[in-house]
């Protein structure tokens, strides 16, 4: 009998030790979860999820809970808030949006520099300017509280933005939280997101499913931005190491951003705050945009990409096009007719854009793009692996 009691006591003690290890563990993941290599590369949101993993929907700051992983919501106020212009920061007569801030003295000098780099990320190419708080009633109070989070839009008065040190001290994370403070939700929360990404619901932690809600937001007439600093990564809240978000028509598309705002992120800010002047960022070249898109992709099997957007088959020499050998033939009427097919996966607006691009080339040249009928050689225009 004594042996049985001793065994029960020993079993209880071991259970208590394991429970203590679980509660004190710096990272909790479901049984069998293995962090995949690609997940370790990390987007800004991946880092935020890791820093906030113990919070879920718990109260984090008096009467505040988190939605979508890092958006702070007062428990006495509706969670789906600030999608109207009533929550925007005011614009000055000089056309800039000045946002006053205070940085806690608990940060080190190096951490303060990181925070300012995160703010500069947003200022560059936009009308937003961050200024130290002096007399301003409305300002962002940056504090090293638990986790990385921000309220959505301007709330009036002092509003906390939490950047726990050192977990939230990456430039991309800081910029991400300030984007929330400007009034932006996560990109995959757009009302039309199901047209662009597939949510793999079975792969998501059950208690984090609500972080993938959709909201009735204003897209500002801008395209869906797979590379936004505000986009969840492919493995966000994965319980088994499998993707939770996959781009439609291209499973190789990398989602999210680690350090910088995308071109479209900048345009969103300027459009939301109706900046009067176009910034230099608006003048990004076509090649800049091509490189930005292609940097998130892996080349399709059997193909290598050179000079940013020129595709070469491994089965063909890169220098196997000397002289006129690879030119499209010229017709007897003096024109060069290039047959093409446009994939039905494009919508009407996409097709118009593609055909407008072809018309730009045809205008004033001998090139004529014609729909393919029976030709053996033709352009097959598909929404697949970036711009190439």
N, C-alpha and C positions, 0 to 999 in steps of 0.2 A: 504493500500500500504506500509506504514511504517512497519507494522508487517511482511509483506512478505520479505522486504529488510532485516529487523533485523534477520529473520529466516535464510535467505541465508547467511548472514554474520556469524551467529553462526555456521551454517553447515560448512562453509569454514574454520573457525577457528578450529573446531573439527577435520576436515580432515587434517589440517596442523599439529595439535598435534599428530594425529595418524601416519602421515608420518614421523614426527621427531622421534617418538618412534621407528618406523621401521628402520630408518637410523642409529639410535644410539644404537639399540638393540645389545647386545653382541652375540646374536645367531639368525641367520635367518634360518628358515626351511619352506618348503612348507605348505600350509594350511592343517590341519588335521594330520600333522606328529607327531607321538609319539615315543620317543626314547625307544626301547625295553629293557627289563632287561638284556638280553644277550649282547646287544650292549654296555651297561654300563660297562661291564667287561673290554672291551677295548683292542685292539692290539696297537702296536706302531703306525701303520698307522691310526687307529681311532683317536688317540690323535693329529696326524699331521693334519688330515682333519679338526678337530675342531679348531685348531690354525690357519689354513689357509683358513677358510671358506669364508672370504670376498674377497680373492684374485682371485679365479677362474683363468682366463687367462689374468688378468690385468697386466700392467707393475708394477713390484715390486721394481726394483732397477735400475733406470735410463733407460736402454734399455733392461731389462730382463723380461721375462714372465715365468709362470709356466706351465709345462706339467705333466700329470698324478698326479697332486696335489702338488708335491714338488720337481720336477726336474727343475732347472733353465736353461733357454735357452735364449741366446741373440737374439733379434729380427732381427738382421742382419745376422743371421747364421741359417742354416737348423736345424730343431728341432730333427730329427732322426739322432743323431750323436753319435760318440764315441763307436761304436760297434766293432771297430777294435783295434788291439793292439797298434795303434799309440797314443791312449789316456791313456795308462797305465803309472803308475809311474815307474821310472827306478829302477832296482834291483842292489844292491851293489855287489861287488866281494865276500863278505862274505855270500851271499845267502839271505840276508834280503832286504826287501823293506822299506826304510826309508822315512817317509813322515813328512816334517817339518810343524809346525803349530805355529800360533800366536793366543793367547786368548786375547780378548779385556779387557782392565782394567775396563770396565763398569760392569763386572760380579762380584758378591760377592765371597768371599772365598768358601762358600758352593757350589755355582754354578760351580766354577772352578773344585771343587772335583768331581761333577757330570759329567762334561764334560770329565774329565780324566778317570772316571769309564767307560764311553761309549767307549772311545778309548781302554781301557784295555780289554773290551769285545771282540774287534776285534783282539787284539794282542794275546790273549790266544789261543794257538793251531794253530797259523798261522805264516807266515814269515814276517808279517807287523809289523813295529815298528814306533811309533809316537815320534818325537823328537822336542823340542822347536826350533823355527826358529832363526838362528844366521846370517849366511852369505848366506844361500840358496836362489837362485833366485826363485825357484818354491816352493810355500807353500800354506797351507790352512789358511785363515784368518777368524777366528771364531768371529762373530759379533752378538749382540742382535738386529738385524733388525726386520722387521715385518714378523712374521711367521717362520716356520721351512722348510728350503729348502737347496739344494746343487746343484752345477753343476755336470755333469756326467763325471767322469774320470778326468785325469790330463789335465788342459788347458794351462799350462805354465804361469809363473809369479805368481802374487798374485791372488788367487781365493777365493771368499767369500763363507762361509758356515754360514747360518743364523740359530741361535738358540735364538728365542725370549724368554726373561725371564718374567714370570716364566713358560709360556705355553709349552715350548719345553725342559724343564729341566729334563725330565724322561730319565733314562739310555737307555731304548730301543729306544726312539726317536732319541737320540744322535747317537747311533750305526747305526740306519737306515740311517741317513743322511751321515754318514761317508762311509757306503757301497755304496751310490751313488757316493761319491767322489772317491771311488776305481774303479768305472766303472760299477756297477751293476744296472740294471733296476728292476722294480717290478716283482716278480715271475709270476704273472698271465699275464704278458705281453709276456711270452714265445710264440714262434711261434706255439708250439704244445699244448697250454693250453686247447683248446677245447676238447682234449682227456681226460682231468682230471677234469675240472670244467665246470659248466653250468652258463653262464652269464644271469641273469634275467633282460633283457633289460627294460621291462615295469616298473620295480621298481626303476630305476635309475633317479636321477634328470636330466631333459632334457639337461641342460647346462653342465653336467659333464660326458656325455656319452663318449666323446673322451678320458676320463681318462682310459677307458677299451680297448684301442687299443692293437693290437698285433705287435710285432717287430720281425724281422729276427735276432734272437740272437743265441749265441753259448750256448748250454746246457751243454757243457763240459763233455758230456757222463755221466751226473748225473741224477738221477730220479727227477721227479717233486716233489717239496718240499712244501707240504701243510702247514707245520709248520715253514716256513721261516720268518725271521724278515722282509723280503722284500715283504711278501704277504699281499694283502688287506684282511681285515676282512670280515666276511659273510655279514655285513650290510653296507659296505662302500658306501657312497653317496646314501643311501636309502631315497626315498622321502616319503615313507609311513610306515616305520618300518618293511618292509618285506625284506627277504634276497636278496642281489644283486648277490651273488656268492654262489653256492652250489657244493660241491664235488660230482662227478659222482659216482654212486653205493653206496654212503654212505652220506645221508643227515645230519647225526649226526657229521660228521667230523668238528672239529673246525679249522678255517683257520687263519693263521698269528701267531704272537708271540708278547708278551707284553714287555719283558725285555731282553731276551737273544738271541744270535745267535743259530740257529739249528746246528746239526752235519753237515748237507749238506751245510749250509752257510759257515762253516769253510773249508770244502773240496773245495767249489767253489773258495774261495780266494787262496788257495794253488795251485789249478790247473790252474787258470787264470794267476797267477804270476809264475808258474812253479817252485815252491819251491823244492829245491834239496833233502831236508831231510823230511821224514815223521814225523809229530809231534805226541806227545802222543795222541792227539785228534783223529788221524787216527786209533788208536788202541781201540776205543770205543767197549765195549763188546756187544755181541748180546742182552743181557738183558738190557743194557743201551738203545739200539735202540728200543727195545720192549716197555720199559717204556716211552720213548719219544713219540712214536706213540700213545700208549694207554692213555696217559695223556690228549690227545686232544679229547677223545671220551667219550660218555656216554654208559654204558653197555646196550645191547638190553633188551627189556622188558622180565621179567621173569628170568633174569640171573644176577648173581653178579660175580664180578671179584675179586679174592683173590691172594695175593702174586704177583700181577702185571699182570699175564696172565693166571691164572687158572680159568676156567668158572665153576660156580655152578648154577644149576637150583634151583629156589625157591621151586620147587615141590619135591626136593630131599634133604635129609639131607647131610650136608657137611662131615659128618663122616660115611656115609653109604657105604663105600668102604673098609671094614676091610679085612686083609689078602689077599687072592688071588681072592676075589670075583669079582674084576673089571679088571682082566687081560684078554688079548686076548688069546683064546684057542690055545694050541700047537697041531700041526698035528702029525700023527703017524710017519712021516719021521723026526721028531725032530725040524722042523721049525715052526715059528709063522707067519702065513700069515695074513697080514692086508689089506683088500680090501679098495680101495679109488676111489673117483671121483674128477677130477679137473674141476672146473667151466669153461665153454666156454668163460666167460668174461675175462679170462686171455689171453694175447697174447703169441706168441710162445716163446719169451724170458723169460716171467714169468714162463711158464710151464717148461722150461728147468731148471730154477733156483729151482723150487719146487722139481722136480724129482732128481736134484743133491743133495738137502738136504736129501731126503729120501735115496738116495744111500749112503750118508755118514753114516747114521745110520745102514743100512743093511751090510755095509762092515765090516767083522770080527765079526758079531753077527748072531744070529739065526733068526733075524727079516727079513721078506721079504714083501715088499709092492707090491701089485698086483692090477691091474685095476679091479674094481668091475664088476661082471656079474649078479649073482642072490642073493648074500649074503644079509641077513637081517641086519647085523651089519657092518657098513663101515664108513670110514672118508669121509665127504663131504667138500671139500676144496673150500672156497668161499671168494671173496674179499669184506668182509663186515665190521665187527666191530673191527678193529685193529688186534692185534696179540693175539690169545687166543686158 
